[in-house]
């Protein structure tokens, strides 16, 4: 049986999203670090993460997570956005955003430390 994009997104978001090893968090980390779209995407993400204020950072994370979800589910950005909101409670969505932000900020700090050391 083939799942619809909405069903696939809901299935992917099931489970304990606070677990740093949840498949969605791991794959989103790969998206941010350029494994999906290449070095230019990695560099743009790193620049955005280093230059954003708190409000811009939240917007960036939500936007990139929605783009990642849309690419993963082979659907539009809008469809992915609606499916994410439908699959998670308001509190779960807020916690996921907080956790994804922390993951990305940690990655950016590691990247900038590596660049300084090189």
Phi and psi restraints in degrees (range 20) as a CNS / XPLOR table:
assign (resid 1 and name C) (resid 2 and name N)
       (resid 2 and name CA) (resid 2 and name C) 1.0 -90.0 20.0 2
assign (resid 2 and name N) (resid 2 and name CA)
       (resid 2 and name C) (resid 3 and name N) 1.0 131.7 20.0 2
assign (resid 2 and name C) (resid 3 and name N)
       (resid 3 and name CA) (resid 3 and name C) 1.0 -83.5 20.0 2
assign (resid 3 and name N) (resid 3 and name CA)
       (resid 3 and name C) (resid 4 and name N) 1.0 148.1 20.0 2
assign (resid 3 and name C) (resid 4 and name N)
       (resid 4 and name CA) (resid 4 and name C) 1.0 -73.2 20.0 2
assign (resid 4 and name N) (resid 4 and name CA)
       (resid 4 and name C) (resid 5 and name N) 1.0 167.1 20.0 2
assign (resid 4 and name C) (resid 5 and name N)
       (resid 5 and name CA) (resid 5 and name C) 1.0 -59.3 20.0 2
assign (resid 5 and name N) (resid 5 and name CA)
       (resid 5 and name C) (resid 6 and name N) 1.0 -42.9 20.0 2
assign (resid 5 and name C) (resid 6 and name N)
       (resid 6 and name CA) (resid 6 and name C) 1.0 -61.5 20.0 2
assign (resid 6 and name N) (resid 6 and name CA)
       (resid 6 and name C) (resid 7 and name N) 1.0 -43.8 20.0 2
assign (resid 6 and name C) (resid 7 and name N)
       (resid 7 and name CA) (resid 7 and name C) 1.0 -66.1 20.0 2
assign (resid 7 and name N) (resid 7 and name CA)
       (resid 7 and name C) (resid 8 and name N) 1.0 -40.1 20.0 2
assign (resid 7 and name C) (resid 8 and name N)
       (resid 8 and name CA) (resid 8 and name C) 1.0 -63.3 20.0 2
assign (resid 8 and name N) (resid 8 and name CA)
       (resid 8 and name C) (resid 9 and name N) 1.0 -43.6 20.0 2
assign (resid 8 and name C) (resid 9 and name N)
       (resid 9 and name CA) (resid 9 and name C) 1.0 -64.2 20.0 2
assign (resid 9 and name N) (resid 9 and name CA)
       (resid 9 and name C) (resid 10 and name N) 1.0 -45.3 20.0 2
assign (resid 9 and name C) (resid 10 and name N)
       (resid 10 and name CA) (resid 10 and name C) 1.0 -61.2 20.0 2
assign (resid 10 and name N) (resid 10 and name CA)
       (resid 10 and name C) (resid 11 and name N) 1.0 -41.8 20.0 2
assign (resid 10 and name C) (resid 11 and name N)
       (resid 11 and name CA) (resid 11 and name C) 1.0 -64.2 20.0 2
assign (resid 11 and name N) (resid 11 and name CA)
       (resid 11 and name C) (resid 12 and name N) 1.0 -43.5 20.0 2
assign (resid 11 and name C) (resid 12 and name N)
       (resid 12 and name CA) (resid 12 and name C) 1.0 -63.4 20.0 2
assign (resid 12 and name N) (resid 12 and name CA)
       (resid 12 and name C) (resid 13 and name N) 1.0 -33.8 20.0 2
assign (resid 12 and name C) (resid 13 and name N)
       (resid 13 and name CA) (resid 13 and name C) 1.0 -86.9 20.0 2
assign (resid 13 and name N) (resid 13 and name CA)
       (resid 13 and name C) (resid 14 and name N) 1.0 -0.3 20.0 2
assign (resid 13 and name C) (resid 14 and name N)
       (resid 14 and name CA) (resid 14 and name C) 1.0 -73.0 20.0 2
assign (resid 14 and name N) (resid 14 and name CA)
       (resid 14 and name C) (resid 15 and name N) 1.0 156.1 20.0 2
assign (resid 14 and name C) (resid 15 and name N)
       (resid 15 and name CA) (resid 15 and name C) 1.0 97.4 20.0 2
assign (resid 15 and name N) (resid 15 and name CA)
       (resid 15 and name C) (resid 16 and name N) 1.0 -167.9 20.0 2
assign (resid 15 and name C) (resid 16 and name N)
       (resid 16 and name CA) (resid 16 and name C) 1.0 -87.8 20.0 2
assign (resid 16 and name N) (resid 16 and name CA)
       (resid 16 and name C) (resid 17 and name N) 1.0 93.3 20.0 2
assign (resid 16 and name C) (resid 17 and name N)
       (resid 17 and name CA) (resid 17 and name C) 1.0 -70.8 20.0 2
assign (resid 17 and name N) (resid 17 and name CA)
       (resid 17 and name C) (resid 18 and name N) 1.0 -10.9 20.0 2
assign (resid 17 and name C) (resid 18 and name N)
       (resid 18 and name CA) (resid 18 and name C) 1.0 -78.8 20.0 2
assign (resid 18 and name N) (resid 18 and name CA)
       (resid 18 and name C) (resid 19 and name N) 1.0 -12.1 20.0 2
assign (resid 18 and name C) (resid 19 and name N)
       (resid 19 and name CA) (resid 19 and name C) 1.0 -74.9 20.0 2
assign (resid 19 and name N) (resid 19 and name CA)
       (resid 19 and name C) (resid 20 and name N) 1.0 119.2 20.0 2
assign (resid 19 and name C) (resid 20 and name N)
       (resid 20 and name CA) (resid 20 and name C) 1.0 -60.3 20.0 2
assign (resid 20 and name N) (resid 20 and name CA)
       (resid 20 and name C) (resid 21 and name N) 1.0 -18.6 20.0 2
assign (resid 20 and name C) (resid 21 and name N)
       (resid 21 and name CA) (resid 21 and name C) 1.0 -96.0 20.0 2
assign (resid 21 and name N) (resid 21 and name CA)
       (resid 21 and name C) (resid 22 and name N) 1.0 6.8 20.0 2
assign (resid 21 and name C) (resid 22 and name N)
       (resid 22 and name CA) (resid 22 and name C) 1.0 -57.9 20.0 2
assign (resid 22 and name N) (resid 22 and name CA)
       (resid 22 and name C) (resid 23 and name N) 1.0 139.4 20.0 2
assign (resid 22 and name C) (resid 23 and name N)
       (resid 23 and name CA) (resid 23 and name C) 1.0 -55.8 20.0 2
assign (resid 23 and name N) (resid 23 and name CA)
       (resid 23 and name C) (resid 24 and name N) 1.0 -37.8 20.0 2
assign (resid 23 and name C) (resid 24 and name N)
       (resid 24 and name CA) (resid 24 and name C) 1.0 -66.7 20.0 2
assign (resid 24 and name N) (resid 24 and name CA)
       (resid 24 and name C) (resid 25 and name N) 1.0 -42.0 20.0 2
assign (resid 24 and name C) (resid 25 and name N)
       (resid 25 and name CA) (resid 25 and name C) 1.0 -67.1 20.0 2
assign (resid 25 and name N) (resid 25 and name CA)
       (resid 25 and name C) (resid 26 and name N) 1.0 -40.0 20.0 2
assign (resid 25 and name C) (resid 26 and name N)
       (resid 26 and name CA) (resid 26 and name C) 1.0 -64.5 20.0 2
assign (resid 26 and name N) (resid 26 and name CA)
       (resid 26 and name C) (resid 27 and name N) 1.0 -45.3 20.0 2
assign (resid 26 and name C) (resid 27 and name N)
       (resid 27 and name CA) (resid 27 and name C) 1.0 -69.7 20.0 2
assign (resid 27 and name N) (resid 27 and name CA)
       (resid 27 and name C) (resid 28 and name N) 1.0 -35.5 20.0 2
assign (resid 27 and name C) (resid 28 and name N)
       (resid 28 and name CA) (resid 28 and name C) 1.0 -64.4 20.0 2
assign (resid 28 and name N) (resid 28 and name CA)
       (resid 28 and name C) (resid 29 and name N) 1.0 -37.3 20.0 2
assign (resid 28 and name C) (resid 29 and name N)
       (resid 29 and name CA) (resid 29 and name C) 1.0 -60.0 20.0 2
assign (resid 29 and name N) (resid 29 and name CA)
       (resid 29 and name C) (resid 30 and name N) 1.0 -40.5 20.0 2
assign (resid 29 and name C) (resid 30 and name N)
       (resid 30 and name CA) (resid 30 and name C) 1.0 -64.2 20.0 2
assign (resid 30 and name N) (resid 30 and name CA)
       (resid 30 and name C) (resid 31 and name N) 1.0 -37.9 20.0 2
assign (resid 30 and name C) (resid 31 and name N)
       (resid 31 and name CA) (resid 31 and name C) 1.0 -60.5 20.0 2
assign (resid 31 and name N) (resid 31 and name CA)
       (resid 31 and name C) (resid 32 and name N) 1.0 -49.2 20.0 2
assign (resid 31 and name C) (resid 32 and name N)
       (resid 32 and name CA) (resid 32 and name C) 1.0 -63.6 20.0 2
assign (resid 32 and name N) (resid 32 and name CA)
       (resid 32 and name C) (resid 33 and name N) 1.0 -40.6 20.0 2
assign (resid 32 and name C) (resid 33 and name N)
       (resid 33 and name CA) (resid 33 and name C) 1.0 -83.0 20.0 2
assign (resid 33 and name N) (resid 33 and name CA)
       (resid 33 and name C) (resid 34 and name N) 1.0 8.2 20.0 2
assign (resid 33 and name C) (resid 34 and name N)
       (resid 34 and name CA) (resid 34 and name C) 1.0 92.1 20.0 2
assign (resid 34 and name N) (resid 34 and name CA)
       (resid 34 and name C) (resid 35 and name N) 1.0 5.0 20.0 2
assign (resid 34 and name C) (resid 35 and name N)
       (resid 35 and name CA) (resid 35 and name C) 1.0 -68.3 20.0 2
assign (resid 35 and name N) (resid 35 and name CA)
       (resid 35 and name C) (resid 36 and name N) 1.0 -23.4 20.0 2
assign (resid 35 and name C) (resid 36 and name N)
       (resid 36 and name CA) (resid 36 and name C) 1.0 -87.3 20.0 2
assign (resid 36 and name N) (resid 36 and name CA)
       (resid 36 and name C) (resid 37 and name N) 1.0 -45.5 20.0 2
assign (resid 36 and name C) (resid 37 and name N)
       (resid 37 and name CA) (resid 37 and name C) 1.0 -117.5 20.0 2
assign (resid 37 and name N) (resid 37 and name CA)
       (resid 37 and name C) (resid 38 and name N) 1.0 0.7 20.0 2
assign (resid 37 and name C) (resid 38 and name N)
       (resid 38 and name CA) (resid 38 and name C) 1.0 99.2 20.0 2
assign (resid 38 and name N) (resid 38 and name CA)
       (resid 38 and name C) (resid 39 and name N) 1.0 -178.7 20.0 2
assign (resid 38 and name C) (resid 39 and name N)
       (resid 39 and name CA) (resid 39 and name C) 1.0 -62.8 20.0 2
assign (resid 39 and name N) (resid 39 and name CA)
       (resid 39 and name C) (resid 40 and name N) 1.0 -38.5 20.0 2
assign (resid 39 and name C) (resid 40 and name N)
       (resid 40 and name CA) (resid 40 and name C) 1.0 -62.1 20.0 2
assign (resid 40 and name N) (resid 40 and name CA)
       (resid 40 and name C) (resid 41 and name N) 1.0 -39.7 20.0 2
assign (resid 40 and name C) (resid 41 and name N)
       (resid 41 and name CA) (resid 41 and name C) 1.0 -67.0 20.0 2
assign (resid 41 and name N) (resid 41 and name CA)
       (resid 41 and name C) (resid 42 and name N) 1.0 -42.0 20.0 2
assign (resid 41 and name C) (resid 42 and name N)
       (resid 42 and name CA) (resid 42 and name C) 1.0 -59.1 20.0 2
assign (resid 42 and name N) (resid 42 and name CA)
       (resid 42 and name C) (resid 43 and name N) 1.0 -47.7 20.0 2
assign (resid 42 and name C) (resid 43 and name N)
       (resid 43 and name CA) (resid 43 and name C) 1.0 -64.1 20.0 2
assign (resid 43 and name N) (resid 43 and name CA)
       (resid 43 and name C) (resid 44 and name N) 1.0 -41.5 20.0 2
assign (resid 43 and name C) (resid 44 and name N)
       (resid 44 and name CA) (resid 44 and name C) 1.0 -64.9 20.0 2
assign (resid 44 and name N) (resid 44 and name CA)
       (resid 44 and name C) (resid 45 and name N) 1.0 -40.3 20.0 2
assign (resid 44 and name C) (resid 45 and name N)
       (resid 45 and name CA) (resid 45 and name C) 1.0 -64.6 20.0 2
assign (resid 45 and name N) (resid 45 and name CA)
       (resid 45 and name C) (resid 46 and name N) 1.0 -44.2 20.0 2
assign (resid 45 and name C) (resid 46 and name N)
       (resid 46 and name CA) (resid 46 and name C) 1.0 -62.3 20.0 2
assign (resid 46 and name N) (resid 46 and name CA)
       (resid 46 and name C) (resid 47 and name N) 1.0 -43.9 20.0 2
assign (resid 46 and name C) (resid 47 and name N)
       (resid 47 and name CA) (resid 47 and name C) 1.0 -60.4 20.0 2
assign (resid 47 and name N) (resid 47 and name CA)
       (resid 47 and name C) (resid 48 and name N) 1.0 -47.1 20.0 2
assign (resid 47 and name C) (resid 48 and name N)
       (resid 48 and name CA) (resid 48 and name C) 1.0 -61.6 20.0 2
assign (resid 48 and name N) (resid 48 and name CA)
       (resid 48 and name C) (resid 49 and name N) 1.0 -44.1 20.0 2
assign (resid 48 and name C) (resid 49 and name N)
       (resid 49 and name CA) (resid 49 and name C) 1.0 -64.3 20.0 2
assign (resid 49 and name N) (resid 49 and name CA)
       (resid 49 and name C) (resid 50 and name N) 1.0 -34.0 20.0 2
assign (resid 49 and name C) (resid 50 and name N)
       (resid 50 and name CA) (resid 50 and name C) 1.0 -80.7 20.0 2
assign (resid 50 and name N) (resid 50 and name CA)
       (resid 50 and name C) (resid 51 and name N) 1.0 -23.0 20.0 2
assign (resid 50 and name C) (resid 51 and name N)
       (resid 51 and name CA) (resid 51 and name C) 1.0 -105.1 20.0 2
assign (resid 51 and name N) (resid 51 and name CA)
       (resid 51 and name C) (resid 52 and name N) 1.0 -9.8 20.0 2
assign (resid 51 and name C) (resid 52 and name N)
       (resid 52 and name CA) (resid 52 and name C) 1.0 -76.2 20.0 2
assign (resid 52 and name N) (resid 52 and name CA)
       (resid 52 and name C) (resid 53 and name N) 1.0 145.1 20.0 2
assign (resid 52 and name C) (resid 53 and name N)
       (resid 53 and name CA) (resid 53 and name C) 1.0 -84.2 20.0 2
assign (resid 53 and name N) (resid 53 and name CA)
       (resid 53 and name C) (resid 54 and name N) 1.0 178.9 20.0 2
assign (resid 53 and name C) (resid 54 and name N)
       (resid 54 and name CA) (resid 54 and name C) 1.0 -59.4 20.0 2
assign (resid 54 and name N) (resid 54 and name CA)
       (resid 54 and name C) (resid 55 and name N) 1.0 -43.1 20.0 2
assign (resid 54 and name C) (resid 55 and name N)
       (resid 55 and name CA) (resid 55 and name C) 1.0 -67.7 20.0 2
assign (resid 55 and name N) (resid 55 and name CA)
       (resid 55 and name C) (resid 56 and name N) 1.0 -43.8 20.0 2
assign (resid 55 and name C) (resid 56 and name N)
       (resid 56 and name CA) (resid 56 and name C) 1.0 -64.4 20.0 2
assign (resid 56 and name N) (resid 56 and name CA)
       (resid 56 and name C) (resid 57 and name N) 1.0 -36.5 20.0 2
assign (resid 56 and name C) (resid 57 and name N)
       (resid 57 and name CA) (resid 57 and name C) 1.0 -62.5 20.0 2
assign (resid 57 and name N) (resid 57 and name CA)
       (resid 57 and name C) (resid 58 and name N) 1.0 -45.8 20.0 2
assign (resid 57 and name C) (resid 58 and name N)
       (resid 58 and name CA) (resid 58 and name C) 1.0 -59.8 20.0 2
assign (resid 58 and name N) (resid 58 and name CA)
       (resid 58 and name C) (resid 59 and name N) 1.0 -45.9 20.0 2
assign (resid 58 and name C) (resid 59 and name N)
       (resid 59 and name CA) (resid 59 and name C) 1.0 -62.1 20.0 2
assign (resid 59 and name N) (resid 59 and name CA)
       (resid 59 and name C) (resid 60 and name N) 1.0 -42.8 20.0 2
assign (resid 59 and name C) (resid 60 and name N)
       (resid 60 and name CA) (resid 60 and name C) 1.0 -61.0 20.0 2
assign (resid 60 and name N) (resid 60 and name CA)
       (resid 60 and name C) (resid 61 and name N) 1.0 -46.7 20.0 2
assign (resid 60 and name C) (resid 61 and name N)
       (resid 61 and name CA) (resid 61 and name C) 1.0 -63.0 20.0 2
assign (resid 61 and name N) (resid 61 and name CA)
       (resid 61 and name C) (resid 62 and name N) 1.0 -46.2 20.0 2
assign (resid 61 and name C) (resid 62 and name N)
       (resid 62 and name CA) (resid 62 and name C) 1.0 -61.5 20.0 2
assign (resid 62 and name N) (resid 62 and name CA)
       (resid 62 and name C) (resid 63 and name N) 1.0 -44.7 20.0 2
assign (resid 62 and name C) (resid 63 and name N)
       (resid 63 and name CA) (resid 63 and name C) 1.0 -62.9 20.0 2
assign (resid 63 and name N) (resid 63 and name CA)
       (resid 63 and name C) (resid 64 and name N) 1.0 -47.7 20.0 2
assign (resid 63 and name C) (resid 64 and name N)
       (resid 64 and name CA) (resid 64 and name C) 1.0 -66.7 20.0 2
assign (resid 64 and name N) (resid 64 and name CA)
       (resid 64 and name C) (resid 65 and name N) 1.0 -37.8 20.0 2
assign (resid 64 and name C) (resid 65 and name N)
       (resid 65 and name CA) (resid 65 and name C) 1.0 -65.5 20.0 2
assign (resid 65 and name N) (resid 65 and name CA)
       (resid 65 and name C) (resid 66 and name N) 1.0 -38.3 20.0 2
assign (resid 65 and name C) (resid 66 and name N)
       (resid 66 and name CA) (resid 66 and name C) 1.0 -68.0 20.0 2
assign (resid 66 and name N) (resid 66 and name CA)
       (resid 66 and name C) (resid 67 and name N) 1.0 -41.4 20.0 2
assign (resid 66 and name C) (resid 67 and name N)
       (resid 67 and name CA) (resid 67 and name C) 1.0 -61.6 20.0 2
assign (resid 67 and name N) (resid 67 and name CA)
       (resid 67 and name C) (resid 68 and name N) 1.0 -43.7 20.0 2
assign (resid 67 and name C) (resid 68 and name N)
       (resid 68 and name CA) (resid 68 and name C) 1.0 -60.3 20.0 2
assign (resid 68 and name N) (resid 68 and name CA)
       (resid 68 and name C) (resid 69 and name N) 1.0 -47.1 20.0 2
assign (resid 68 and name C) (resid 69 and name N)
       (resid 69 and name CA) (resid 69 and name C) 1.0 -62.6 20.0 2
assign (resid 69 and name N) (resid 69 and name CA)
       (resid 69 and name C) (resid 70 and name N) 1.0 -42.6 20.0 2
assign (resid 69 and name C) (resid 70 and name N)
       (resid 70 and name CA) (resid 70 and name C) 1.0 -62.2 20.0 2
assign (resid 70 and name N) (resid 70 and name CA)
       (resid 70 and name C) (resid 71 and name N) 1.0 -44.1 20.0 2
assign (resid 70 and name C) (resid 71 and name N)
       (resid 71 and name CA) (resid 71 and name C) 1.0 -64.4 20.0 2
assign (resid 71 and name N) (resid 71 and name CA)
       (resid 71 and name C) (resid 72 and name N) 1.0 -42.2 20.0 2
assign (resid 71 and name C) (resid 72 and name N)
       (resid 72 and name CA) (resid 72 and name C) 1.0 -67.2 20.0 2
assign (resid 72 and name N) (resid 72 and name CA)
       (resid 72 and name C) (resid 73 and name N) 1.0 -35.6 20.0 2
assign (resid 72 and name C) (resid 73 and name N)
       (resid 73 and name CA) (resid 73 and name C) 1.0 -96.6 20.0 2
assign (resid 73 and name N) (resid 73 and name CA)
       (resid 73 and name C) (resid 74 and name N) 1.0 1.7 20.0 2
assign (resid 73 and name C) (resid 74 and name N)
       (resid 74 and name CA) (resid 74 and name C) 1.0 54.2 20.0 2
assign (resid 74 and name N) (resid 74 and name CA)
       (resid 74 and name C) (resid 75 and name N) 1.0 52.8 20.0 2
assign (resid 74 and name C) (resid 75 and name N)
       (resid 75 and name CA) (resid 75 and name C) 1.0 -139.9 20.0 2
assign (resid 75 and name N) (resid 75 and name CA)
       (resid 75 and name C) (resid 76 and name N) 1.0 177.1 20.0 2
assign (resid 75 and name C) (resid 76 and name N)
       (resid 76 and name CA) (resid 76 and name C) 1.0 -75.5 20.0 2
assign (resid 76 and name N) (resid 76 and name CA)
       (resid 76 and name C) (resid 77 and name N) 1.0 162.2 20.0 2
assign (resid 76 and name C) (resid 77 and name N)
       (resid 77 and name CA) (resid 77 and name C) 1.0 -58.0 20.0 2
assign (resid 77 and name N) (resid 77 and name CA)
       (resid 77 and name C) (resid 78 and name N) 1.0 -47.2 20.0 2
assign (resid 77 and name C) (resid 78 and name N)
       (resid 78 and name CA) (resid 78 and name C) 1.0 -62.1 20.0 2
assign (resid 78 and name N) (resid 78 and name CA)
       (resid 78 and name C) (resid 79 and name N) 1.0 -41.2 20.0 2
assign (resid 78 and name C) (resid 79 and name N)
       (resid 79 and name CA) (resid 79 and name C) 1.0 -66.0 20.0 2
assign (resid 79 and name N) (resid 79 and name CA)
       (resid 79 and name C) (resid 80 and name N) 1.0 -42.1 20.0 2
assign (resid 79 and name C) (resid 80 and name N)
       (resid 80 and name CA) (resid 80 and name C) 1.0 -61.9 20.0 2
assign (resid 80 and name N) (resid 80 and name CA)
       (resid 80 and name C) (resid 81 and name N) 1.0 -43.6 20.0 2
assign (resid 80 and name C) (resid 81 and name N)
       (resid 81 and name CA) (resid 81 and name C) 1.0 -59.8 20.0 2
assign (resid 81 and name N) (resid 81 and name CA)
       (resid 81 and name C) (resid 82 and name N) 1.0 -47.8 20.0 2
assign (resid 81 and name C) (resid 82 and name N)
       (resid 82 and name CA) (resid 82 and name C) 1.0 -63.2 20.0 2
assign (resid 82 and name N) (resid 82 and name CA)
       (resid 82 and name C) (resid 83 and name N) 1.0 -38.8 20.0 2
assign (resid 82 and name C) (resid 83 and name N)
       (resid 83 and name CA) (resid 83 and name C) 1.0 -68.8 20.0 2
assign (resid 83 and name N) (resid 83 and name CA)
       (resid 83 and name C) (resid 84 and name N) 1.0 -38.0 20.0 2
assign (resid 83 and name C) (resid 84 and name N)
       (resid 84 and name CA) (resid 84 and name C) 1.0 -64.3 20.0 2
assign (resid 84 and name N) (resid 84 and name CA)
       (resid 84 and name C) (resid 85 and name N) 1.0 -47.7 20.0 2
assign (resid 84 and name C) (resid 85 and name N)
       (resid 85 and name CA) (resid 85 and name C) 1.0 -62.0 20.0 2
assign (resid 85 and name N) (resid 85 and name CA)
       (resid 85 and name C) (resid 86 and name N) 1.0 -38.5 20.0 2
assign (resid 85 and name C) (resid 86 and name N)
       (resid 86 and name CA) (resid 86 and name C) 1.0 -70.8 20.0 2
assign (resid 86 and name N) (resid 86 and name CA)
       (resid 86 and name C) (resid 87 and name N) 1.0 -30.4 20.0 2
assign (resid 86 and name C) (resid 87 and name N)
       (resid 87 and name CA) (resid 87 and name C) 1.0 -81.6 20.0 2
assign (resid 87 and name N) (resid 87 and name CA)
       (resid 87 and name C) (resid 88 and name N) 1.0 -21.8 20.0 2
assign (resid 87 and name C) (resid 88 and name N)
       (resid 88 and name CA) (resid 88 and name C) 1.0 -122.9 20.0 2
assign (resid 88 and name N) (resid 88 and name CA)
       (resid 88 and name C) (resid 89 and name N) 1.0 147.4 20.0 2
assign (resid 88 and name C) (resid 89 and name N)
       (resid 89 and name CA) (resid 89 and name C) 1.0 -70.1 20.0 2
assign (resid 89 and name N) (resid 89 and name CA)
       (resid 89 and name C) (resid 90 and name N) 1.0 164.3 20.0 2
assign (resid 89 and name C) (resid 90 and name N)
       (resid 90 and name CA) (resid 90 and name C) 1.0 -58.3 20.0 2
assign (resid 90 and name N) (resid 90 and name CA)
       (resid 90 and name C) (resid 91 and name N) 1.0 -43.4 20.0 2
assign (resid 90 and name C) (resid 91 and name N)
       (resid 91 and name CA) (resid 91 and name C) 1.0 -66.9 20.0 2
assign (resid 91 and name N) (resid 91 and name CA)
       (resid 91 and name C) (resid 92 and name N) 1.0 -41.8 20.0 2
assign (resid 91 and name C) (resid 92 and name N)
       (resid 92 and name CA) (resid 92 and name C) 1.0 -64.8 20.0 2
assign (resid 92 and name N) (resid 92 and name CA)
       (resid 92 and name C) (resid 93 and name N) 1.0 -39.1 20.0 2
assign (resid 92 and name C) (resid 93 and name N)
       (resid 93 and name CA) (resid 93 and name C) 1.0 -65.8 20.0 2
assign (resid 93 and name N) (resid 93 and name CA)
       (resid 93 and name C) (resid 94 and name N) 1.0 -41.9 20.0 2
assign (resid 93 and name C) (resid 94 and name N)
       (resid 94 and name CA) (resid 94 and name C) 1.0 -63.5 20.0 2
assign (resid 94 and name N) (resid 94 and name CA)
       (resid 94 and name C) (resid 95 and name N) 1.0 -42.3 20.0 2
assign (resid 94 and name C) (resid 95 and name N)
       (resid 95 and name CA) (resid 95 and name C) 1.0 -66.7 20.0 2
assign (resid 95 and name N) (resid 95 and name CA)
       (resid 95 and name C) (resid 96 and name N) 1.0 -41.3 20.0 2
assign (resid 95 and name C) (resid 96 and name N)
       (resid 96 and name CA) (resid 96 and name C) 1.0 -61.2 20.0 2
assign (resid 96 and name N) (resid 96 and name CA)
       (resid 96 and name C) (resid 97 and name N) 1.0 -44.2 20.0 2
assign (resid 96 and name C) (resid 97 and name N)
       (resid 97 and name CA) (resid 97 and name C) 1.0 -60.6 20.0 2
assign (resid 97 and name N) (resid 97 and name CA)
       (resid 97 and name C) (resid 98 and name N) 1.0 -43.6 20.0 2
assign (resid 97 and name C) (resid 98 and name N)
       (resid 98 and name CA) (resid 98 and name C) 1.0 -61.4 20.0 2
assign (resid 98 and name N) (resid 98 and name CA)
       (resid 98 and name C) (resid 99 and name N) 1.0 -45.1 20.0 2
assign (resid 98 and name C) (resid 99 and name N)
       (resid 99 and name CA) (resid 99 and name C) 1.0 -68.6 20.0 2
assign (resid 99 and name N) (resid 99 and name CA)
       (resid 99 and name C) (resid 100 and name N) 1.0 -41.9 20.0 2
assign (resid 99 and name C) (resid 100 and name N)
       (resid 100 and name CA) (resid 100 and name C) 1.0 -63.7 20.0 2
assign (resid 100 and name N) (resid 100 and name CA)
       (resid 100 and name C) (resid 101 and name N) 1.0 -38.5 20.0 2
assign (resid 100 and name C) (resid 101 and name N)
       (resid 101 and name CA) (resid 101 and name C) 1.0 -62.1 20.0 2
assign (resid 101 and name N) (resid 101 and name CA)
       (resid 101 and name C) (resid 102 and name N) 1.0 -46.2 20.0 2
assign (resid 101 and name C) (resid 102 and name N)
       (resid 102 and name CA) (resid 102 and name C) 1.0 -61.5 20.0 2
assign (resid 102 and name N) (resid 102 and name CA)
       (resid 102 and name C) (resid 103 and name N) 1.0 -42.7 20.0 2
assign (resid 102 and name C) (resid 103 and name N)
       (resid 103 and name CA) (resid 103 and name C) 1.0 -59.1 20.0 2
assign (resid 103 and name N) (resid 103 and name CA)
       (resid 103 and name C) (resid 104 and name N) 1.0 -45.9 20.0 2
assign (resid 103 and name C) (resid 104 and name N)
       (resid 104 and name CA) (resid 104 and name C) 1.0 -69.7 20.0 2
assign (resid 104 and name N) (resid 104 and name CA)
       (resid 104 and name C) (resid 105 and name N) 1.0 -41.2 20.0 2
assign (resid 104 and name C) (resid 105 and name N)
       (resid 105 and name CA) (resid 105 and name C) 1.0 -63.6 20.0 2
assign (resid 105 and name N) (resid 105 and name CA)
       (resid 105 and name C) (resid 106 and name N) 1.0 -42.4 20.0 2
assign (resid 105 and name C) (resid 106 and name N)
       (resid 106 and name CA) (resid 106 and name C) 1.0 -60.2 20.0 2
assign (resid 106 and name N) (resid 106 and name CA)
       (resid 106 and name C) (resid 107 and name N) 1.0 -43.7 20.0 2
assign (resid 106 and name C) (resid 107 and name N)
       (resid 107 and name CA) (resid 107 and name C) 1.0 -61.4 20.0 2
assign (resid 107 and name N) (resid 107 and name CA)
       (resid 107 and name C) (resid 108 and name N) 1.0 -45.2 20.0 2
assign (resid 107 and name C) (resid 108 and name N)
       (resid 108 and name CA) (resid 108 and name C) 1.0 -62.6 20.0 2
assign (resid 108 and name N) (resid 108 and name CA)
       (resid 108 and name C) (resid 109 and name N) 1.0 -40.8 20.0 2
assign (resid 108 and name C) (resid 109 and name N)
       (resid 109 and name CA) (resid 109 and name C) 1.0 -62.1 20.0 2
assign (resid 109 and name N) (resid 109 and name CA)
       (resid 109 and name C) (resid 110 and name N) 1.0 -44.7 20.0 2
assign (resid 109 and name C) (resid 110 and name N)
       (resid 110 and name CA) (resid 110 and name C) 1.0 -61.0 20.0 2
assign (resid 110 and name N) (resid 110 and name CA)
       (resid 110 and name C) (resid 111 and name N) 1.0 -41.1 20.0 2
assign (resid 110 and name C) (resid 111 and name N)
       (resid 111 and name CA) (resid 111 and name C) 1.0 -65.6 20.0 2
assign (resid 111 and name N) (resid 111 and name CA)
       (resid 111 and name C) (resid 112 and name N) 1.0 -45.0 20.0 2
assign (resid 111 and name C) (resid 112 and name N)
       (resid 112 and name CA) (resid 112 and name C) 1.0 -69.3 20.0 2
assign (resid 112 and name N) (resid 112 and name CA)
       (resid 112 and name C) (resid 113 and name N) 1.0 -33.7 20.0 2
assign (resid 112 and name C) (resid 113 and name N)
       (resid 113 and name CA) (resid 113 and name C) 1.0 -66.0 20.0 2
assign (resid 113 and name N) (resid 113 and name CA)
       (resid 113 and name C) (resid 114 and name N) 1.0 -40.4 20.0 2
assign (resid 113 and name C) (resid 114 and name N)
       (resid 114 and name CA) (resid 114 and name C) 1.0 -64.3 20.0 2
assign (resid 114 and name N) (resid 114 and name CA)
       (resid 114 and name C) (resid 115 and name N) 1.0 -39.5 20.0 2
assign (resid 114 and name C) (resid 115 and name N)
       (resid 115 and name CA) (resid 115 and name C) 1.0 -68.5 20.0 2
assign (resid 115 and name N) (resid 115 and name CA)
       (resid 115 and name C) (resid 116 and name N) 1.0 -36.1 20.0 2
assign (resid 115 and name C) (resid 116 and name N)
       (resid 116 and name CA) (resid 116 and name C) 1.0 -69.1 20.0 2
assign (resid 116 and name N) (resid 116 and name CA)
       (resid 116 and name C) (resid 117 and name N) 1.0 -39.0 20.0 2
assign (resid 116 and name C) (resid 117 and name N)
       (resid 117 and name CA) (resid 117 and name C) 1.0 -71.5 20.0 2
assign (resid 117 and name N) (resid 117 and name CA)
       (resid 117 and name C) (resid 118 and name N) 1.0 -24.8 20.0 2
